[in-house]
Amino acid sequence: MNQKPDTTPANIELSRHAVLPDGQRIAFIEAGWHAEIVANAREAFVESMAGHGVAATDIEHVAVPGSLEIPLQAQLLAKTGRYAVIVAAGLIVDGLMANEYSEDDDSSSAAAEG
């Protein structure tokens, strides 16, 4: 009979030591808006990678002003060829930035008073 190997999660042996190609690192792009939430994501990523044998010093942190700048920064980093992996974290709430909420609040208050 032709039997397939058992590939359930309990039977898959994962490497505990991830290997990055020589001279390459991991880039972690993080948006500046909602910095506390994004920092939590970064810390969880670094901790998770440590469990796979990747040192925190092999992860380069790249800050961008907001989530909308992440794709361009990722493209620029990819073109350098220095990174085996590019990871990004950012947060957009309802598609608006905090200053847009303030402007909306101000305009609705002015309209109510007017």
C-alpha positions as CSV (number, residue, x, y, z in Angstrom):
1,M,0.0,0.0,0.0
2,N,1.0,3.6,-0.7
3,Q,0.9,5.3,2.7
4,K,1.6,9.0,3.2
5,P,3.9,10.0,6.1
6,D,2.1,11.3,9.2
7,T,2.4,15.1,9.0
8,T,0.3,16.1,12.0
9,P,1.8,18.9,14.0
10,A,2.9,16.5,16.8
11,N,5.0,14.5,14.3
12,I,6.6,17.3,12.4
13,E,10.1,18.1,13.7
14,L,10.8,21.8,13.6
15,S,14.3,23.1,13.5
16,R,15.1,24.9,16.8
17,H,17.8,26.9,15.1
18,A,16.8,29.0,12.1
19,V,19.7,29.7,9.8
20,L,20.0,33.1,8.1
21,P,22.2,33.1,4.9
22,D,25.6,34.5,5.6
23,G,25.6,38.3,5.9
24,Q,21.9,38.6,5.9
25,R,19.5,39.7,8.6
26,I,15.8,40.2,9.3
27,A,14.3,43.6,8.8
28,F,11.4,44.6,11.1
29,I,9.6,47.7,9.8
30,E,7.5,49.4,12.4
31,A,5.0,52.3,12.1
32,G,5.2,55.2,14.5
33,W,1.4,55.6,14.9
34,H,0.0,53.5,17.8
35,A,3.6,53.0,18.9
36,E,2.7,51.0,22.1
37,I,0.7,48.4,20.2
38,V,3.3,48.1,17.4
39,A,6.1,47.8,20.0
40,N,4.2,44.9,21.6
41,A,4.1,43.2,18.2
42,R,7.8,43.8,17.7
43,E,8.7,42.4,21.1
44,A,6.6,39.3,20.5
45,F,8.3,38.8,17.1
46,V,11.8,39.1,18.6
47,E,10.9,36.7,21.4
48,S,9.4,34.2,18.9
49,M,12.4,34.3,16.7
50,A,14.7,33.8,19.7
51,G,12.9,30.5,20.2
52,H,14.0,29.5,16.7
53,G,17.7,30.5,17.4
54,V,17.7,33.9,15.8
55,A,19.5,36.5,18.0
56,A,17.9,39.9,18.6
57,T,21.1,41.4,17.1
58,D,20.2,39.7,13.7
59,I,16.9,41.7,13.6
60,E,17.2,45.3,12.4
61,H,14.5,47.7,13.4
62,V,13.4,50.2,10.8
63,A,11.0,53.0,11.9
64,V,8.6,54.7,9.5
65,P,6.1,57.5,10.4
66,G,2.9,55.4,9.7
67,S,1.5,52.2,8.2
68,L,1.1,53.8,4.8
69,E,4.9,54.1,4.5
70,I,5.6,50.4,5.1
71,P,5.3,49.1,1.5
72,L,7.7,51.6,0.1
73,Q,10.2,51.0,2.9
74,A,9.9,47.2,2.4
75,Q,10.6,47.7,-1.3
76,L,13.6,49.8,-0.6
77,L,15.0,47.3,1.9
78,A,14.4,44.4,-0.5
79,K,16.4,46.0,-3.2
80,T,19.5,46.1,-1.0
81,G,19.7,42.3,-0.9
82,R,20.8,42.5,2.8
83,Y,17.7,40.9,4.3
84,A,16.6,37.2,4.2
85,V,13.2,38.3,5.6
86,I,11.3,41.6,5.8
87,V,8.5,41.8,8.4
88,A,6.3,44.8,9.2
89,A,3.9,45.9,11.9
90,G,1.5,48.8,11.8
91,L,-2.0,49.7,12.8
92,I,-4.7,51.7,11.0
93,V,-7.9,52.4,12.9
94,D,-11.0,52.9,10.7
95,G,-8.7,54.1,7.9
96,L,-8.2,57.5,9.7
97,M,-5.3,59.0,11.6
98,A,-5.6,60.5,15.0
99,N,-5.4,64.1,13.7
100,E,-8.4,63.4,11.3
101,Y,-10.5,62.4,14.3
102,S,-9.6,65.7,16.0
103,E,-10.5,67.7,12.9
104,D,-13.8,65.8,12.6
105,D,-14.6,66.5,16.2
106,D,-13.8,70.2,15.8
107,S,-15.9,70.6,12.7
108,S,-18.9,68.8,14.2
109,S,-18.6,71.0,17.4
110,A,-18.5,74.2,15.3
111,A,-21.5,73.1,13.3
112,A,-23.5,72.3,16.4
113,E,-22.6,75.8,17.9
114,G,-23.2,77.6,14.6
